[in-house]
Amino acid sequence: MPKMKSKRALMKRIKVTGTGKVVRHHAYVSHLAPHKTTKQKRHLMKSAVLHKTDYKRIKFLIVK
């Protein structure tokens, strides 16, 4: 049986840290941006760690 492949679309959107955490980007940054406050856009630009319940859901997509 061949090796499992990672979902490349997901791998382009996340990064796995050295400790195994999954880092992601926030949504809602560019669409309808003029209606958002500067503070809101600034906070959305920062990356976020994927929640542990979401990690359980997508861990089979990021097999190595």
PyMOL commands that set and color helices and strands:
alter all, ss='L'
color gray80, all
select helices_A, chain A and resi 8-11+33-35+38-45+52-62
alter helices_A, ss='H'
color red, helices_A
select strands_A, chain A and resi 15-16+22-24+48-49
alter strands_A, ss='S'
color yellow, strands_A
deselect
rebuild
show_as cartoon
